[in-house]
Amino acid sequence: MDHRIRVLVAKPGLDGHDRGAKVIARALRDAGMEVIYTGLRQTPEMIVNTSLQEDVQVIGLSILSGAHNAIVPRVMELLKQQKMTDVLVIIGGIVPDEDAAQLKRLGVAAVFQPGASLHEIVEFIRSSVKQTV
């Protein structure tokens, strides 16, 4: 039976730069995780619906556009509506410290800003996801 961590990597909003998301997706895959990459221009509804359908344990949102204060609260609200509060949500991108603190108060597990190492992200996910054996 496969017990790999399932991660959805998504690029919400109108941000068209996905190189970082692809690098993260590959690093997580290389670390033994199962990665579903949704591609560009995802809405919060699309992200949560795909997460539900794919039964993921982690949602990684890559946001460079500055829309994190609009997008992330909606994703968190939709996850609560779907009773998916056990899904770990992490954010990567350009997020000011004060915004990162607010996102964490909403339930985001971690915010990885530019310069975060791939190893740090992988280890955070591994240590945070409750493995069921």
Backbone as numpy.savetxt, mean C-alpha at the origin, in Angstrom:
# Nx Ny Nz CAx CAy CAz Cx Cy Cz
0.72 -25.90 0.77 -0.13 -24.71 0.77 0.76 -23.46 0.77
0.38 -22.47 -0.04 1.16 -21.26 -0.20 0.80 -20.25 0.89
1.78 -19.84 1.69 1.55 -18.88 2.77 2.29 -17.57 2.50
2.52 -17.27 1.25 3.21 -16.02 0.92 2.33 -14.83 1.25
2.97 -13.75 1.63 2.27 -12.50 1.89 1.76 -11.96 0.55
0.49 -11.59 0.54 -0.13 -11.04 -0.68 -0.22 -9.53 -0.55
0.38 -8.82 -1.52 0.46 -7.37 -1.48 -0.12 -6.79 -2.77
-0.99 -5.80 -2.60 -1.50 -5.05 -3.74 -0.73 -3.74 -3.79
-0.10 -3.45 -4.91 0.60 -2.17 -5.11 -0.23 -1.37 -6.11
-0.59 -0.14 -5.70 -1.47 0.67 -6.54 -0.96 2.10 -6.67
-1.27 2.70 -7.80 -0.97 4.10 -8.08 -2.30 4.84 -8.18
-2.76 5.42 -7.07 -4.05 6.11 -7.11 -3.94 7.51 -7.71
-5.06 8.00 -8.18 -5.13 9.37 -8.67 -4.55 9.52 -10.06
-4.23 10.76 -10.39 -3.80 11.09 -11.74 -2.29 11.06 -11.94
-1.57 10.69 -10.92 -0.11 10.62 -10.99 0.28 9.57 -12.04
1.08 9.97 -13.01 1.46 9.06 -14.08 2.86 8.50 -13.96
3.50 8.69 -12.82 4.86 8.21 -12.63 4.83 6.93 -11.81
5.11 5.79 -12.44 5.00 4.53 -11.72 6.30 3.75 -11.60
7.41 4.37 -11.92 8.68 3.65 -11.83 8.95 3.15 -10.42
8.74 4.03 -9.42 8.96 3.64 -8.02 8.06 2.50 -7.60
6.80 2.54 -8.01 5.87 1.47 -7.67 6.32 0.14 -8.28
6.83 0.21 -9.50 7.32 -1.02 -10.15 8.57 -1.55 -9.45
9.44 -0.65 -9.01 10.64 -1.08 -8.27 10.23 -1.77 -6.98
9.29 -1.17 -6.26 8.81 -1.77 -5.01 8.15 -3.11 -5.28
7.31 -3.17 -6.28 6.62 -4.42 -6.61 7.63 -5.53 -6.90
8.67 -5.21 -7.63 9.69 -6.21 -7.95 10.47 -6.63 -6.70
10.80 -5.67 -5.84 11.53 -5.99 -4.61 10.70 -6.89 -3.70
9.42 -6.62 -3.61 8.55 -7.46 -2.77 8.43 -8.86 -3.37
8.30 -8.92 -4.68 8.24 -10.22 -5.36 9.54 -11.00 -5.15
10.67 -10.31 -5.30 11.97 -10.96 -5.11 12.17 -11.42 -3.67
11.46 -10.77 -2.73 11.53 -11.15 -1.33 10.56 -12.30 -1.00
9.87 -12.82 -2.02 9.01 -13.98 -1.83 7.55 -13.66 -1.62
7.17 -12.42 -1.79 5.77 -12.05 -1.62 5.04 -12.17 -2.96
3.74 -12.37 -2.88 2.92 -12.39 -4.08 2.42 -10.96 -4.28
2.70 -10.37 -5.43 2.39 -8.97 -5.68 1.39 -8.83 -6.81
0.37 -8.04 -6.56 -0.60 -7.67 -7.57 -0.39 -6.19 -7.83
0.00 -5.82 -9.04 0.21 -4.42 -9.38 -0.95 -3.96 -10.24
-1.66 -2.95 -9.79 -2.88 -2.52 -10.47 -2.64 -1.56 -11.63
-1.49 -0.93 -11.67 -1.24 0.04 -12.72 -1.65 1.43 -12.30
-1.65 2.33 -13.27 -1.88 3.75 -13.04 -3.36 4.11 -12.90
-3.57 5.27 -12.30 -4.87 5.96 -12.26 -5.98 5.15 -11.62
-5.68 4.57 -10.48 -6.67 3.79 -9.74 -7.47 4.68 -8.80
-8.75 4.44 -8.69 -9.57 5.15 -7.72 -9.53 4.39 -6.40
-9.86 5.04 -5.30 -9.94 4.31 -4.02 -10.88 3.11 -4.11
-12.00 3.27 -4.81 -12.95 2.17 -4.95 -12.33 1.00 -5.71
-11.60 1.29 -6.77 -10.95 0.23 -7.54 -9.91 -0.50 -6.68
-9.17 0.26 -5.90 -8.12 -0.32 -5.06 -8.73 -1.25 -4.01
-9.75 -0.79 -3.33 -10.36 -1.61 -2.27 -11.07 -2.82 -2.88
-11.76 -2.64 -3.99 -12.43 -3.79 -4.63 -11.42 -4.85 -5.08
-10.33 -4.42 -5.67 -9.30 -5.37 -6.09 -8.69 -6.05 -4.88
-8.46 -5.30 -3.82 -7.90 -5.88 -2.59 -8.82 -6.95 -2.02
-10.11 -6.69 -2.05 -11.09 -7.66 -1.57 -11.09 -8.90 -2.45
-11.12 -8.70 -3.76 -11.15 -9.83 -4.69 -9.88 -10.68 -4.61
-8.75 -10.03 -4.41 -7.46 -10.73 -4.39 -7.07 -11.22 -3.00
-7.88 -10.89 -1.98 -7.65 -11.33 -0.61 -6.23 -10.99 -0.14
-5.87 -9.71 -0.29 -4.52 -9.28 0.07 -4.41 -9.00 1.57
-3.19 -9.06 2.05 -2.89 -8.73 3.44 -2.34 -7.32 3.56
-1.82 -6.80 2.45 -1.17 -5.49 2.45 -1.60 -4.71 1.22
-1.86 -3.41 1.42 -2.07 -2.48 0.31 -0.94 -1.47 0.39
-0.19 -1.35 -0.70 0.85 -0.34 -0.80 0.43 0.70 -1.82
0.29 1.94 -1.37 -0.10 3.02 -2.26 1.10 3.89 -2.56
1.38 4.11 -3.82 2.47 4.97 -4.25 1.87 6.28 -4.73
2.15 7.36 -3.99 1.53 8.65 -4.30 2.60 9.73 -4.36
2.78 10.28 -5.54 3.74 11.36 -5.73 3.05 12.69 -6.04
1.76 12.65 -6.25 1.03 13.82 -6.75 0.64 14.82 -5.69
0.77 14.46 -4.42 0.32 15.34 -3.36 -1.14 15.14 -3.01
-1.79 14.16 -3.59 -3.21 13.91 -3.34 -3.47 12.96 -2.18
-2.43 12.66 -1.40 -2.56 11.68 -0.33 -3.62 12.05 0.70
-3.82 13.35 0.98 -4.81 13.76 1.98 -6.25 13.59 1.49
-6.44 13.44 0.21 -7.77 13.17 -0.34 -7.99 11.68 -0.58
-6.97 11.00 -1.09 -7.11 9.61 -1.49 -7.07 8.65 -0.31
-6.10 8.79 0.56 -5.90 7.82 1.64 -7.09 7.76 2.60
-7.65 8.90 3.05 -8.82 8.79 3.93 -9.97 8.01 3.28
-10.16 8.20 1.97 -11.23 7.47 1.27 -10.94 5.97 1.23
-9.69 5.60 0.97 -9.31 4.18 0.98 -9.57 3.59 2.36
-9.16 4.30 3.41 -9.35 3.78 4.78 -10.83 3.65 5.11
-11.65 4.60 4.67 -13.10 4.55 4.89 -13.71 3.33 4.19
-13.31 3.11 2.94 -13.84 1.98 2.18 -13.42 0.65 2.79
-12.19 0.58 3.29 -11.74 -0.65 3.95 -12.60 -0.95 5.17
-12.92 0.09 5.95 -13.79 -0.10 7.12 -15.17 -0.57 6.69
-15.71 0.03 5.63 -17.03 -0.37 5.14 -17.06 -1.83 4.72
-15.95 -2.32 4.17 -15.84 -3.70 3.72 -15.38 -4.65 4.82
-15.23 -4.11 6.03 -14.75 -4.90 7.18 -13.38 -5.53 6.90
-12.50 -4.71 6.28 -11.16 -5.15 5.92 -10.12 -4.40 6.76
-10.43 -4.17 8.02 -9.54 -3.39 8.87 -8.26 -4.14 9.24
-8.19 -5.43 8.93 -6.97 -6.19 9.19 -5.94 -6.05 8.07
-6.30 -5.39 6.97 -5.37 -5.18 5.86 -4.41 -4.06 6.23
-3.12 -4.35 6.12 -2.08 -3.37 6.41 -1.98 -2.40 5.24
-2.04 -1.10 5.53 -1.93 -0.08 4.49 -0.63 0.68 4.71
0.19 0.71 3.66 1.43 1.49 3.70 1.43 2.45 2.52
2.09 3.57 2.73 2.16 4.61 1.71 3.61 4.86 1.36
3.86 5.06 0.09 5.18 5.46 -0.36 5.06 6.67 -1.24
6.00 7.60 -1.10 5.98 8.76 -1.96 6.36 10.02 -1.22
6.01 11.12 -1.83 6.36 12.42 -1.27 5.22 12.86 -0.36
5.43 12.63 0.95 4.43 12.95 1.96 5.13 13.74 3.06
4.74 14.99 3.28 5.35 15.76 4.36 5.14 15.08 5.72
6.06 15.29 6.64 6.00 14.65 7.95 4.67 14.88 8.66
4.17 16.12 8.62 2.91 16.41 9.31 1.74 15.65 8.69
1.77 15.48 7.36 0.73 14.69 6.70 0.89 13.21 7.03
2.13 12.74 7.11 2.38 11.34 7.46 1.80 11.03 8.83
1.99 11.93 9.78 1.44 11.72 11.12 -0.08 11.63 11.08
-0.71 12.48 10.30 -2.18 12.45 10.18 -2.65 11.15 9.52
-1.95 10.69 8.51 -2.32 9.44 7.84 -2.20 8.26 8.80
-1.19 8.28 9.64 -1.04 7.22 10.64 -2.18 7.24 11.64
-2.66 8.44 11.99 -3.81 8.53 12.90 -5.06 7.92 12.26
-5.12 7.94 10.93 -6.25 7.33 10.22 -6.14 5.81 10.12
-4.97 5.27 10.48 -4.80 3.82 10.43 -3.74 3.32 9.48
-3.07 4.22 8.77 -1.97 3.81 7.90 -0.83 3.28 8.78
-0.30 2.14 8.42 0.73 1.50 9.25 2.08 2.19 9.12
2.43 2.65 7.93 3.74 3.28 7.73 3.70 4.16 6.48
4.53 5.19 6.53 4.73 6.05 5.37 6.22 6.03 5.06
6.54 5.59 3.84 7.93 5.51 3.41 8.19 6.65 2.43
9.05 7.56 2.83 9.37 8.72 2.02 10.58 8.43 1.14
10.88 9.32 0.21 12.05 9.11 -0.65 13.29 8.83 0.20
14.06 7.85 -0.22 15.26 7.47 0.51 15.09 6.23 1.35
13.85 5.80 1.57 13.62 4.57 2.34 14.20 3.40 1.55
14.83 2.48 2.26 15.45 1.36 1.57 14.42 0.26 1.28
14.65 -0.45 0.21 13.78 -1.58 -0.14 13.80 -2.61 0.98
14.96 -2.84 1.57 15.09 -3.79 2.68 14.20 -3.37 3.85
14.21 -2.08 4.17 13.38 -1.56 5.27 11.90 -1.83 5.00
11.46 -1.62 3.79 10.05 -1.83 3.44 9.70 -3.31 3.53
10.54 -4.16 2.97 10.31 -5.60 3.02 10.23 -6.08 4.46
11.17 -5.68 5.27 11.20 -6.12 6.68 10.02 -5.58 7.46
9.59 -4.35 7.18 8.42 -3.80 7.85 7.19 -4.66 7.54
7.01 -5.01 6.28 5.85 -5.83 5.90 5.94 -7.19 6.57
7.08 -7.83 6.49 7.24 -9.15 7.10 6.95 -9.14 8.59
7.43 -8.13 9.28 7.24 -8.08 10.73 5.83 -7.65 11.12
5.11 -7.01 10.22 3.79 -6.49 10.54 2.64 -7.41 10.17
2.84 -8.24 9.18 1.75 -9.12 8.71 1.71 -10.36 9.59
0.52 -10.61 10.10 0.33 -11.82 10.92 0.21 -13.01 9.99
1.16 -13.90 10.08 1.15 -15.10 9.24 0.23 -16.16 9.84
-0.59 -16.73 8.98 -1.44 -17.85 9.40 -0.84 -19.11 8.79
-0.59 -20.06 9.63 0.03 -21.30 9.15 -0.96 -22.43 9.21
